[in-house]
């Protein structure tokens, strides 16, 4: 159950970054509201997950989900670069996160 909670916290992390993107694209009020709520929920769920998962692993997975999710959202919705090098490093983050999960 802690891993599902951690996954949800990472999704909220991505939503918070989308809130920042909305702010930078001129949607200030909705962006601030989304970022505040999403980051708050994400950190609260991270706290819950850390009751069962070691802190270093939980935080690394949390930030990995945020990095991968934010990059994919940027590619899909905002036309960010899909250069092969960038995708390779993104795959490296995914492998590292899965490795942390398997190392427990």
Gaussian input, Z-matrix of N, CA and C with variables (Angstrom, degrees):
# hf/3-21g

backbone

0 1
 N
 C     1     B1
 C     2     B2     1     A1
 N     3     B3     2     A2     1     D1
 C     4     B4     3     A3     2     D2
 C     5     B5     4     A4     3     D3
 N     6     B6     5     A5     4     D4
 C     7     B7     6     A6     5     D5
 C     8     B8     7     A7     6     D6
 N     9     B9     8     A8     7     D7
 C    10    B10     9     A9     8     D8
 C    11    B11    10    A10     9     D9
 N    12    B12    11    A11    10    D10
 C    13    B13    12    A12    11    D11
 C    14    B14    13    A13    12    D12
 N    15    B15    14    A14    13    D13
 C    16    B16    15    A15    14    D14
 C    17    B17    16    A16    15    D15
 N    18    B18    17    A17    16    D16
 C    19    B19    18    A18    17    D17
 C    20    B20    19    A19    18    D18
 N    21    B21    20    A20    19    D19
 C    22    B22    21    A21    20    D20
 C    23    B23    22    A22    21    D21
 N    24    B24    23    A23    22    D22
 C    25    B25    24    A24    23    D23
 C    26    B26    25    A25    24    D24
 N    27    B27    26    A26    25    D25
 C    28    B28    27    A27    26    D26
 C    29    B29    28    A28    27    D27
 N    30    B30    29    A29    28    D28
 C    31    B31    30    A30    29    D29
 C    32    B32    31    A31    30    D30
 N    33    B33    32    A32    31    D31
 C    34    B34    33    A33    32    D32
 C    35    B35    34    A34    33    D33
 N    36    B36    35    A35    34    D34
 C    37    B37    36    A36    35    D35
 C    38    B38    37    A37    36    D36
 N    39    B39    38    A38    37    D37
 C    40    B40    39    A39    38    D38
 C    41    B41    40    A40    39    D39
 N    42    B42    41    A41    40    D40
 C    43    B43    42    A42    41    D41
 C    44    B44    43    A43    42    D42
 N    45    B45    44    A44    43    D43
 C    46    B46    45    A45    44    D44
 C    47    B47    46    A46    45    D45
 N    48    B48    47    A47    46    D46
 C    49    B49    48    A48    47    D47
 C    50    B50    49    A49    48    D48
 N    51    B51    50    A50    49    D49
 C    52    B52    51    A51    50    D50
 C    53    B53    52    A52    51    D51
 N    54    B54    53    A53    52    D52
 C    55    B55    54    A54    53    D53
 C    56    B56    55    A55    54    D54
 N    57    B57    56    A56    55    D55
 C    58    B58    57    A57    56    D56
 C    59    B59    58    A58    57    D57
 N    60    B60    59    A59    58    D58
 C    61    B61    60    A60    59    D59
 C    62    B62    61    A61    60    D60
 N    63    B63    62    A62    61    D61
 C    64    B64    63    A63    62    D62
 C    65    B65    64    A64    63    D63
 N    66    B66    65    A65    64    D64
 C    67    B67    66    A66    65    D65
 C    68    B68    67    A67    66    D66
 N    69    B69    68    A68    67    D67
 C    70    B70    69    A69    68    D68
 C    71    B71    70    A70    69    D69
 N    72    B72    71    A71    70    D70
 C    73    B73    72    A72    71    D71
 C    74    B74    73    A73    72    D72
 N    75    B75    74    A74    73    D73
 C    76    B76    75    A75    74    D74
 C    77    B77    76    A76    75    D75
 N    78    B78    77    A77    76    D76
 C    79    B79    78    A78    77    D77
 C    80    B80    79    A79    78    D78
 N    81    B81    80    A80    79    D79
 C    82    B82    81    A81    80    D80
 C    83    B83    82    A82    81    D81
 N    84    B84    83    A83    82    D82
 C    85    B85    84    A84    83    D83
 C    86    B86    85    A85    84    D84
 N    87    B87    86    A86    85    D85
 C    88    B88    87    A87    86    D86
 C    89    B89    88    A88    87    D87
 N    90    B90    89    A89    88    D88
 C    91    B91    90    A90    89    D89
 C    92    B92    91    A91    90    D90
 N    93    B93    92    A92    91    D91
 C    94    B94    93    A93    92    D92
 C    95    B95    94    A94    93    D93
 N    96    B96    95    A95    94    D94
 C    97    B97    96    A96    95    D95
 C    98    B98    97    A97    96    D96
 N    99    B99    98    A98    97    D97
 C   100   B100    99    A99    98    D98
 C   101   B101   100   A100    99    D99
 N   102   B102   101   A101   100   D100
 C   103   B103   102   A102   101   D101
 C   104   B104   103   A103   102   D102
 N   105   B105   104   A104   103   D103
 C   106   B106   105   A105   104   D104
 C   107   B107   106   A106   105   D105
 N   108   B108   107   A107   106   D106
 C   109   B109   108   A108   107   D107
 C   110   B110   109   A109   108   D108
 N   111   B111   110   A110   109   D109
 C   112   B112   111   A111   110   D110
 C   113   B113   112   A112   111   D111
 N   114   B114   113   A113   112   D112
 C   115   B115   114   A114   113   D113
 C   116   B116   115   A115   114   D114
 N   117   B117   116   A116   115   D115
 C   118   B118   117   A117   116   D116
 C   119   B119   118   A118   117   D117
 N   120   B120   119   A119   118   D118
 C   121   B121   120   A120   119   D119
 C   122   B122   121   A121   120   D120
 N   123   B123   122   A122   121   D121
 C   124   B124   123   A123   122   D122
 C   125   B125   124   A124   123   D123
 N   126   B126   125   A125   124   D124
 C   127   B127   126   A126   125   D125
 C   128   B128   127   A127   126   D126
 N   129   B129   128   A128   127   D127
 C   130   B130   129   A129   128   D128
 C   131   B131   130   A130   129   D129
 N   132   B132   131   A131   130   D130
 C   133   B133   132   A132   131   D131
 C   134   B134   133   A133   132   D132
 N   135   B135   134   A134   133   D133
 C   136   B136   135   A135   134   D134
 C   137   B137   136   A136   135   D135
 N   138   B138   137   A137   136   D136
 C   139   B139   138   A138   137   D137
 C   140   B140   139   A139   138   D138
 N   141   B141   140   A140   139   D139
 C   142   B142   141   A141   140   D140
 C   143   B143   142   A142   141   D141
 N   144   B144   143   A143   142   D142
 C   145   B145   144   A144   143   D143
 C   146   B146   145   A145   144   D144
 N   147   B147   146   A146   145   D145
 C   148   B148   147   A147   146   D146
 C   149   B149   148   A148   147   D147
 N   150   B150   149   A149   148   D148
 C   151   B151   150   A150   149   D149
 C   152   B152   151   A151   150   D150
 N   153   B153   152   A152   151   D151
 C   154   B154   153   A153   152   D152
 C   155   B155   154   A154   153   D153
 N   156   B156   155   A155   154   D154
 C   157   B157   156   A156   155   D155
 C   158   B158   157   A157   156   D156
 N   159   B159   158   A158   157   D157
 C   160   B160   159   A159   158   D158
 C   161   B161   160   A160   159   D159
 N   162   B162   161   A161   160   D160
 C   163   B163   162   A162   161   D161
 C   164   B164   163   A163   162   D162
 N   165   B165   164   A164   163   D163
 C   166   B166   165   A165   164   D164
 C   167   B167   166   A166   165   D165
 N   168   B168   167   A167   166   D166
 C   169   B169   168   A168   167   D167
 C   170   B170   169   A169   168   D168
 N   171   B171   170   A170   169   D169
 C   172   B172   171   A171   170   D170
 C   173   B173   172   A172   171   D171
 N   174   B174   173   A173   172   D172
 C   175   B175   174   A174   173   D173
 C   176   B176   175   A175   174   D174
 N   177   B177   176   A176   175   D175
 C   178   B178   177   A177   176   D176
 C   179   B179   178   A178   177   D177
 N   180   B180   179   A179   178   D178
 C   181   B181   180   A180   179   D179
 C   182   B182   181   A181   180   D180
 N   183   B183   182   A182   181   D181
 C   184   B184   183   A183   182   D182
 C   185   B185   184   A184   183   D183
 N   186   B186   185   A185   184   D184
 C   187   B187   186   A186   185   D185
 C   188   B188   187   A187   186   D186
 N   189   B189   188   A188   187   D187
 C   190   B190   189   A189   188   D188
 C   191   B191   190   A190   189   D189
 N   192   B192   191   A191   190   D190
 C   193   B193   192   A192   191   D191
 C   194   B194   193   A193   192   D192
 N   195   B195   194   A194   193   D193
 C   196   B196   195   A195   194   D194
 C   197   B197   196   A196   195   D195
 N   198   B198   197   A197   196   D196
 C   199   B199   198   A198   197   D197
 C   200   B200   199   A199   198   D198
 N   201   B201   200   A200   199   D199
 C   202   B202   201   A201   200   D200
 C   203   B203   202   A202   201   D201
 N   204   B204   203   A203   202   D202
 C   205   B205   204   A204   203   D203
 C   206   B206   205   A205   204   D204
 N   207   B207   206   A206   205   D205
 C   208   B208   207   A207   206   D206
 C   209   B209   208   A208   207   D207
 N   210   B210   209   A209   208   D208
 C   211   B211   210   A210   209   D209
 C   212   B212   211   A211   210   D210
 N   213   B213   212   A212   211   D211
 C   214   B214   213   A213   212   D212
 C   215   B215   214   A214   213   D213
 N   216   B216   215   A215   214   D214
 C   217   B217   216   A216   215   D215
 C   218   B218   217   A217   216   D216
 N   219   B219   218   A218   217   D217
 C   220   B220   219   A219   218   D218
 C   221   B221   220   A220   219   D219
 N   222   B222   221   A221   220   D220
 C   223   B223   222   A222   221   D221
 C   224   B224   223   A223   222   D222
 N   225   B225   224   A224   223   D223
 C   226   B226   225   A225   224   D224
 C   227   B227   226   A226   225   D225
 N   228   B228   227   A227   226   D226
 C   229   B229   228   A228   227   D227
 C   230   B230   229   A229   228   D228
 N   231   B231   230   A230   229   D229
 C   232   B232   231   A231   230   D230
 C   233   B233   232   A232   231   D231
 N   234   B234   233   A233   232   D232
 C   235   B235   234   A234   233   D233
 C   236   B236   235   A235   234   D234
 N   237   B237   236   A236   235   D235
 C   238   B238   237   A237   236   D236
 C   239   B239   238   A238   237   D237
 N   240   B240   239   A239   238   D238
 C   241   B241   240   A240   239   D239
 C   242   B242   241   A241   240   D240
 N   243   B243   242   A242   241   D241
 C   244   B244   243   A243   242   D242
 C   245   B245   244   A244   243   D243
 N   246   B246   245   A245   244   D244
 C   247   B247   246   A246   245   D245
 C   248   B248   247   A247   246   D246
 N   249   B249   248   A248   247   D247
 C   250   B250   249   A249   248   D248
 C   251   B251   250   A250   249   D249
 N   252   B252   251   A251   250   D250
 C   253   B253   252   A252   251   D251
 C   254   B254   253   A253   252   D252
 N   255   B255   254   A254   253   D253
 C   256   B256   255   A255   254   D254
 C   257   B257   256   A256   255   D255
 N   258   B258   257   A257   256   D256
 C   259   B259   258   A258   257   D257
 C   260   B260   259   A259   258   D258
 N   261   B261   260   A260   259   D259
 C   262   B262   261   A261   260   D260
 C   263   B263   262   A262   261   D261
 N   264   B264   263   A263   262   D262
 C   265   B265   264   A264   263   D263
 C   266   B266   265   A265   264   D264
 N   267   B267   266   A266   265   D265
 C   268   B268   267   A267   266   D266
 C   269   B269   268   A268   267   D267
 N   270   B270   269   A269   268   D268
 C   271   B271   270   A270   269   D269
 C   272   B272   271   A271   270   D270
 N   273   B273   272   A272   271   D271
 C   274   B274   273   A273   272   D272
 C   275   B275   274   A274   273   D273
 N   276   B276   275   A275   274   D274
 C   277   B277   276   A276   275   D275
 C   278   B278   277   A277   276   D276
 N   279   B279   278   A278   277   D277
 C   280   B280   279   A279   278   D278
 C   281   B281   280   A280   279   D279
 N   282   B282   281   A281   280   D280
 C   283   B283   282   A282   281   D281
 C   284   B284   283   A283   282   D282
 N   285   B285   284   A284   283   D283
 C   286   B286   285   A285   284   D284
 C   287   B287   286   A286   285   D285
 N   288   B288   287   A287   286   D286
 C   289   B289   288   A288   287   D287
 C   290   B290   289   A289   288   D288
 N   291   B291   290   A290   289   D289
 C   292   B292   291   A291   290   D290
 C   293   B293   292   A292   291   D291
 N   294   B294   293   A293   292   D292
 C   295   B295   294   A294   293   D293
 C   296   B296   295   A295   294   D294
 N   297   B297   296   A296   295   D295
 C   298   B298   297   A297   296   D296
 C   299   B299   298   A298   297   D297
 N   300   B300   299   A299   298   D298
 C   301   B301   300   A300   299   D299
 C   302   B302   301   A301   300   D300
 N   303   B303   302   A302   301   D301
 C   304   B304   303   A303   302   D302
 C   305   B305   304   A304   303   D303
 N   306   B306   305   A305   304   D304
 C   307   B307   306   A306   305   D305
 C   308   B308   307   A307   306   D306
 N   309   B309   308   A308   307   D307
 C   310   B310   309   A309   308   D308
 C   311   B311   310   A310   309   D309

   B1=1.4431
   B2=1.5334
   B3=1.3245
   B4=1.4683
   B5=1.5211
   B6=1.3388
   B7=1.4567
   B8=1.5215
   B9=1.3151
   B10=1.4651
   B11=1.5284
   B12=1.3256
   B13=1.4668
   B14=1.5242
   B15=1.3289
   B16=1.4650
   B17=1.5288
   B18=1.3081
   B19=1.4666
   B20=1.5325
   B21=1.3216
   B22=1.4723
   B23=1.5247
   B24=1.3250
   B25=1.4662
   B26=1.5226
   B27=1.3309
   B28=1.4549
   B29=1.5185
   B30=1.3275
   B31=1.4630
   B32=1.5307
   B33=1.3300
   B34=1.4639
   B35=1.5262
   B36=1.3161
   B37=1.4675
   B38=1.5340
   B39=1.3219
   B40=1.4641
   B41=1.5338
   B42=1.3174
   B43=1.4701
   B44=1.5311
   B45=1.3174
   B46=1.4644
   B47=1.5172
   B48=1.3203
   B49=1.4604
   B50=1.5340
   B51=1.3260
   B52=1.4662
   B53=1.5317
   B54=1.3252
   B55=1.4629
   B56=1.5209
   B57=1.3247
   B58=1.4706
   B59=1.5225
   B60=1.3347
   B61=1.4654
   B62=1.5303
   B63=1.3187
   B64=1.4715
   B65=1.5345
   B66=1.3281
   B67=1.4667
   B68=1.5187
   B69=1.3182
   B70=1.4710
   B71=1.5262
   B72=1.3326
   B73=1.4650
   B74=1.5315
   B75=1.3314
   B76=1.4543
   B77=1.5146
   B78=1.3168
   B79=1.4643
   B80=1.5250
   B81=1.3120
   B82=1.4535
   B83=1.5312
   B84=1.3175
   B85=1.4653
   B86=1.5277
   B87=1.3386
   B88=1.4653
   B89=1.5285
   B90=1.3220
   B91=1.4571
   B92=1.5173
   B93=1.3305
   B94=1.4668
   B95=1.5219
   B96=1.3275
   B97=1.4679
   B98=1.5351
   B99=1.3356
   B100=1.4636
   B101=1.5239
   B102=1.3264
   B103=1.4620
   B104=1.5229
   B105=1.3154
   B106=1.4656
   B107=1.5224
   B108=1.3165
   B109=1.4727
   B110=1.5291
   B111=1.3244
   B112=1.4632
   B113=1.5278
   B114=1.3349
   B115=1.4643
   B116=1.5249
   B117=1.3255
   B118=1.4669
   B119=1.5119
   B120=1.3305
   B121=1.4698
   B122=1.5260
   B123=1.3229
   B124=1.4577
   B125=1.5193
   B126=1.3180
   B127=1.4672
   B128=1.5233
   B129=1.3326
   B130=1.4719
   B131=1.5282
   B132=1.3234
   B133=1.4675
   B134=1.5252
   B135=1.3263
   B136=1.4623
   B137=1.5317
   B138=1.3108
   B139=1.4613
   B140=1.5250
   B141=1.3153
   B142=1.4707
   B143=1.5283
   B144=1.3310
   B145=1.4642
   B146=1.5239
   B147=1.3327
   B148=1.4629
   B149=1.5279
   B150=1.3153
   B151=1.4645
   B152=1.5283
   B153=1.3551
   B154=1.4650
   B155=1.5196
   B156=1.3180
   B157=1.4669
   B158=1.5233
   B159=1.3400
   B160=1.4632
   B161=1.5293
   B162=1.3170
   B163=1.4617
   B164=1.5195
   B165=1.3142
   B166=1.4591
   B167=1.5277
   B168=1.3121
   B169=1.4602
   B170=1.5267
   B171=1.3292
   B172=1.4661
   B173=1.5244
   B174=1.3182
   B175=1.4602
   B176=1.5276
   B177=1.3179
   B178=1.4687
   B179=1.5230
   B180=1.3196
   B181=1.4646
   B182=1.5292
   B183=1.3160
   B184=1.4671
   B185=1.5278
   B186=1.3121
   B187=1.4628
   B188=1.5273
   B189=1.3296
   B190=1.4689
   B191=1.5167
   B192=1.3302
   B193=1.4640
   B194=1.5255
   B195=1.3224
   B196=1.4607
   B197=1.5206
   B198=1.3199
   B199=1.4713
   B200=1.5234
   B201=1.3123
   B202=1.4669
   B203=1.5288
   B204=1.3153
   B205=1.4658
   B206=1.5127
   B207=1.3112
   B208=1.4681
   B209=1.5264
   B210=1.3117
   B211=1.4607
   B212=1.5267
   B213=1.3287
   B214=1.4622
   B215=1.5263
   B216=1.3317
   B217=1.4697
   B218=1.5328
   B219=1.3199
   B220=1.4554
   B221=1.5241
   B222=1.3114
   B223=1.4647
   B224=1.5307
   B225=1.3229
   B226=1.4623
   B227=1.5271
   B228=1.3385
   B229=1.4594
   B230=1.5266
   B231=1.3287
   B232=1.4612
   B233=1.5224
   B234=1.3136
   B235=1.4590
   B236=1.5157
   B237=1.3177
   B238=1.4696
   B239=1.5298
   B240=1.2981
   B241=1.4607
   B242=1.5321
   B243=1.3546
   B244=1.4710
   B245=1.5267
   B246=1.3148
   B247=1.4676
   B248=1.5242
   B249=1.3262
   B250=1.4659
   B251=1.5311
   B252=1.3448
   B253=1.4679
   B254=1.5240
   B255=1.3013
   B256=1.4645
   B257=1.5291
   B258=1.3292
   B259=1.4620
   B260=1.5295
   B261=1.3176
   B262=1.4676
   B263=1.5225
   B264=1.3488
   B265=1.4673
   B266=1.5310
   B267=1.3108
   B268=1.4593
   B269=1.5253
   B270=1.3151
   B271=1.4662
   B272=1.5284
   B273=1.3295
   B274=1.4655
   B275=1.5203
   B276=1.3187
   B277=1.4682
   B278=1.5279
   B279=1.3264
   B280=1.4630
   B281=1.5314
   B282=1.3299
   B283=1.4631
   B284=1.5247
   B285=1.3246
   B286=1.4637
   B287=1.5308
   B288=1.3192
   B289=1.4639
   B290=1.5212
   B291=1.3261
   B292=1.4649
   B293=1.5356
   B294=1.3170
   B295=1.4648
   B296=1.5231
   B297=1.3125
   B298=1.4737
   B299=1.5180
   B300=1.3226
   B301=1.4715
   B302=1.5212
   B303=1.3318
   B304=1.4703
   B305=1.5243
   B306=1.3102
   B307=1.4648
   B308=1.5200
   B309=1.3143
   B310=1.4805
   B311=1.5042
   A1=111.79
   A2=116.73
   A3=120.48
   A4=111.13
   A5=117.37
   A6=119.77
   A7=111.52
   A8=117.78
   A9=120.94
   A10=109.34
   A11=116.50
   A12=121.01
   A13=109.89
   A14=116.71
   A15=120.75
   A16=110.75
   A17=117.69
   A18=121.08
   A19=110.52
   A20=116.37
   A21=120.35
   A22=110.88
   A23=117.36
   A24=119.49
   A25=110.50
   A26=117.25
   A27=120.90
   A28=112.56
   A29=116.91
   A30=120.57
   A31=109.84
   A32=116.75
   A33=119.31
   A34=111.40
   A35=117.45
   A36=121.40
   A37=110.41
   A38=115.81
   A39=120.63
   A40=110.12
   A41=117.04
   A42=120.54
   A43=110.83
   A44=117.03
   A45=120.09
   A46=112.17
   A47=116.37
   A48=120.43
   A49=110.23
   A50=116.91
   A51=120.00
   A52=109.27
   A53=117.02
   A54=120.31
   A55=111.53
   A56=117.27
   A57=120.51
   A58=110.82
   A59=116.53
   A60=119.82
   A61=110.98
   A62=116.61
   A63=120.15
   A64=110.01
   A65=116.56
   A66=119.85
   A67=110.09
   A68=116.84
   A69=120.02
   A70=112.50
   A71=117.22
   A72=120.74
   A73=111.69
   A74=117.13
   A75=121.20
   A76=116.54
   A77=117.58
   A78=120.81
   A79=108.43
   A80=114.92
   A81=122.32
   A82=113.94
   A83=118.05
   A84=120.52
   A85=111.84
   A86=116.88
   A87=118.88
   A88=110.93
   A89=117.49
   A90=120.77
   A91=112.41
   A92=116.00
   A93=119.71
   A94=110.61
   A95=116.29
   A96=120.08
   A97=110.55
   A98=116.61
   A99=120.28
   A100=111.20
   A101=117.21
   A102=120.56
   A103=111.41
   A104=117.16
   A105=120.91
   A106=111.57
   A107=115.81
   A108=120.06
   A109=110.49
   A110=116.61
   A111=120.10
   A112=112.21
   A113=117.05
   A114=118.81
   A115=111.15
   A116=117.16
   A117=120.12
   A118=111.94
   A119=116.33
   A120=120.10
   A121=110.99
   A122=116.48
   A123=120.19
   A124=112.50
   A125=116.55
   A126=119.52
   A127=111.71
   A128=116.91
   A129=119.68
   A130=110.34
   A131=116.75
   A132=119.81
   A133=111.60
   A134=116.80
   A135=119.69
   A136=109.81
   A137=116.55
   A138=121.13
   A139=110.52
   A140=117.23
   A141=120.87
   A142=110.16
   A143=116.78
   A144=120.47
   A145=111.65
   A146=116.61
   A147=120.32
   A148=112.82
   A149=117.48
   A150=119.84
   A151=110.41
   A152=116.64
   A153=121.38
   A154=113.98
   A155=117.09
   A156=121.60
   A157=107.76
   A158=118.06
   A159=119.59
   A160=111.63
   A161=115.46
   A162=122.34
   A163=112.59
   A164=118.31
   A165=120.82
   A166=111.25
   A167=117.38
   A168=121.10
   A169=110.17
   A170=117.18
   A171=121.01
   A172=110.97
   A173=117.23
   A174=119.62
   A175=110.99
   A176=117.26
   A177=120.21
   A178=111.17
   A179=116.70
   A180=120.48
   A181=109.65
   A182=117.16
   A183=123.13
   A184=110.93
   A185=116.98
   A186=119.92
   A187=111.29
   A188=117.01
   A189=120.11
   A190=111.43
   A191=116.70
   A192=120.62
   A193=109.41
   A194=116.19
   A195=119.86
   A196=112.35
   A197=116.71
   A198=120.35
   A199=111.21
   A200=116.75
   A201=120.09
   A202=110.47
   A203=116.48
   A204=119.85
   A205=112.72
   A206=116.75
   A207=120.80
   A208=111.36
   A209=116.56
   A210=120.15
   A211=110.85
   A212=116.59
   A213=119.84
   A214=112.01
   A215=116.97
   A216=120.57
   A217=109.78
   A218=117.20
   A219=121.18
   A220=112.28
   A221=116.61
   A222=120.76
   A223=110.50
   A224=116.43
   A225=120.84
   A226=112.40
   A227=117.16
   A228=120.21
   A229=115.30
   A230=118.16
   A231=119.43
   A232=113.59
   A233=117.22
   A234=120.08
   A235=115.27
   A236=117.96
   A237=120.12
   A238=110.23
   A239=115.48
   A240=123.02
   A241=112.19
   A242=114.89
   A243=121.78
   A244=110.16
   A245=116.62
   A246=120.03
   A247=110.12
   A248=117.55
   A249=121.11
   A250=113.71
   A251=116.84
   A252=119.40
   A253=110.73
   A254=116.27
   A255=121.19
   A256=110.31
   A257=116.38
   A258=120.16
   A259=111.21
   A260=117.22
   A261=120.52
   A262=110.95
   A263=117.00
   A264=119.56
   A265=110.42
   A266=116.74
   A267=120.77
   A268=110.01
   A269=116.79
   A270=120.64
   A271=110.39
   A272=116.53
   A273=120.17
   A274=112.20
   A275=117.08
   A276=120.77
   A277=109.77
   A278=116.45
   A279=120.48
   A280=110.42
   A281=116.79
   A282=120.06
   A283=110.75
   A284=117.63
   A285=120.95
   A286=111.06
   A287=117.50
   A288=120.61
   A289=110.14
   A290=117.66
   A291=120.10
   A292=109.55
   A293=117.02
   A294=120.22
   A295=112.60
   A296=117.11
   A297=120.00
   A298=110.95
   A299=116.63
   A300=120.29
   A301=110.04
   A302=116.93
   A303=120.98
   A304=112.31
   A305=118.02
   A306=121.01
   A307=113.61
   A308=117.27
   A309=119.63
   A310=112.13
   D1=-36.19
   D2=-179.59
   D3=-62.03
   D4=-34.24
   D5=179.90
   D6=-70.47
   D7=-34.33
   D8=176.13
   D9=-66.90
   D10=-42.05
   D11=177.37
   D12=-61.87
   D13=-41.49
   D14=178.84
   D15=-64.69
   D16=-41.06
   D17=176.58
   D18=-60.59
   D19=-44.08
   D20=177.88
   D21=-62.66
   D22=-38.77
   D23=178.84
   D24=-63.14
   D25=-37.73
   D26=176.70
   D27=-65.65
   D28=-36.37
   D29=177.10
   D30=-64.97
   D31=-40.62
   D32=175.81
   D33=-64.40
   D34=-33.82
   D35=175.95
   D36=-60.24
   D37=-44.53
   D38=178.00
   D39=-63.55
   D40=-42.41
   D41=178.67
   D42=-61.44
   D43=-37.56
   D44=177.08
   D45=-63.17
   D46=-39.73
   D47=177.62
   D48=-66.76
   D49=-36.50
   D50=174.95
   D51=-61.67
   D52=-37.53
   D53=175.14
   D54=-59.53
   D55=-42.64
   D56=176.36
   D57=-61.88
   D58=-40.82
   D59=178.85
   D60=-63.26
   D61=-39.83
   D62=177.75
   D63=-61.32
   D64=-41.10
   D65=177.96
   D66=-59.82
   D67=-45.70
   D68=-177.40
   D69=-71.66
   D70=-16.31
   D71=177.74
   D72=-100.54
   D73=17.15
   D74=172.16
   D75=92.26
   D76=2.02
   D77=178.84
   D78=-101.90
   D79=67.68
   D80=-169.20
   D81=-61.55
   D82=-53.35
   D83=-174.36
   D84=-63.44
   D85=-48.62
   D86=-178.98
   D87=-68.48
   D88=-33.11
   D89=178.13
   D90=-66.39
   D91=-43.36
   D92=178.15
   D93=-64.14
   D94=-42.82
   D95=179.65
   D96=-62.84
   D97=-46.82
   D98=-179.54
   D99=-63.05
   D100=-46.50
   D101=-179.00
   D102=-62.28
   D103=-43.65
   D104=-178.26
   D105=-63.52
   D106=-49.31
   D107=-178.33
   D108=-67.55
   D109=-46.04
   D110=-176.09
   D111=-65.58
   D112=-46.80
   D113=178.92
   D114=-64.88
   D115=-38.34
   D116=177.20
   D117=-61.41
   D118=-46.68
   D119=178.72
   D120=-65.41
   D121=-41.68
   D122=-179.65
   D123=-61.34
   D124=-43.85
   D125=179.69
   D126=-70.45
   D127=-35.31
   D128=177.35
   D129=-64.74
   D130=-43.33
   D131=178.53
   D132=-68.52
   D133=-35.28
   D134=175.39
   D135=-60.57
   D136=-42.88
   D137=177.99
   D138=-58.44
   D139=-44.96
   D140=179.79
   D141=-63.22
   D142=-45.36
   D143=-179.00
   D144=-62.45
   D145=-33.47
   D146=-178.17
   D147=-71.89
   D148=-5.54
   D149=173.90
   D150=-70.44
   D151=-25.56
   D152=-177.14
   D153=-118.24
   D154=-21.32
   D155=-177.46
   D156=-111.23
   D157=135.91
   D158=179.40
   D159=-54.31
   D160=142.34
   D161=-174.44
   D162=-53.98
   D163=-47.84
   D164=-176.29
   D165=-62.96
   D166=-40.40
   D167=179.42
   D168=-70.32
   D169=-46.10
   D170=-177.81
   D171=-60.88
   D172=-46.27
   D173=-177.84
   D174=-68.37
   D175=-38.11
   D176=178.55
   D177=-64.14
   D178=-42.40
   D179=177.76
   D180=-65.34
   D181=-43.93
   D182=178.79
   D183=-56.12
   D184=-49.82
   D185=-178.75
   D186=-71.69
   D187=-32.68
   D188=176.54
   D189=-63.86
   D190=-44.29
   D191=176.93
   D192=-61.36
   D193=-42.69
   D194=178.94
   D195=-62.10
   D196=-43.37
   D197=-178.65
   D198=-67.27
   D199=-47.60
   D200=-178.90
   D201=-66.75
   D202=-46.99
   D203=-179.43
   D204=-61.99
   D205=-43.97
   D206=179.79
   D207=-64.41
   D208=-39.88
   D209=178.39
   D210=-64.63
   D211=-44.31
   D212=179.66
   D213=-65.48
   D214=-39.97
   D215=176.40
   D216=-61.96
   D217=-42.01
   D218=178.39
   D219=-62.69
   D220=-39.77
   D221=178.74
   D222=-66.93
   D223=-47.14
   D224=-174.40
   D225=-71.94
   D226=-45.08
   D227=-170.70
   D228=-101.47
   D229=-24.39
   D230=-175.07
   D231=-120.88
   D232=9.48
   D233=174.76
   D234=69.61
   D235=26.86
   D236=177.03
   D237=-64.05
   D238=161.84
   D239=-175.75
   D240=-61.11
   D241=140.90
   D242=173.57
   D243=-115.90
   D244=32.07
   D245=-179.62
   D246=-56.61
   D247=143.71
   D248=-178.85
   D249=-54.70
   D250=-38.41
   D251=178.80
   D252=-61.01
   D253=-43.48
   D254=-178.88
   D255=-63.23
   D256=-44.06
   D257=179.56
   D258=-66.74
   D259=-33.95
   D260=177.71
   D261=-65.26
   D262=-43.82
   D263=178.30
   D264=-65.97
   D265=-35.67
   D266=176.93
   D267=-63.29
   D268=-41.73
   D269=176.24
   D270=-62.22
   D271=-36.78
   D272=176.99
   D273=-61.67
   D274=-39.49
   D275=177.16
   D276=-63.15
   D277=-43.39
   D278=-179.92
   D279=-62.62
   D280=-44.98
   D281=178.64
   D282=-61.23
   D283=-40.42
   D284=-179.98
   D285=-65.21
   D286=-41.41
   D287=179.66
   D288=-65.83
   D289=-44.39
   D290=177.99
   D291=-63.51
   D292=-40.05
   D293=177.27
   D294=-59.96
   D295=-40.64
   D296=177.16
   D297=-62.77
   D298=-41.86
   D299=179.15
   D300=-62.52
   D301=-44.11
   D302=-176.91
   D303=-72.85
   D304=-19.84
   D305=-176.39
   D306=-80.80
   D307=-7.48
   D308=-178.90
   D309=-75.52

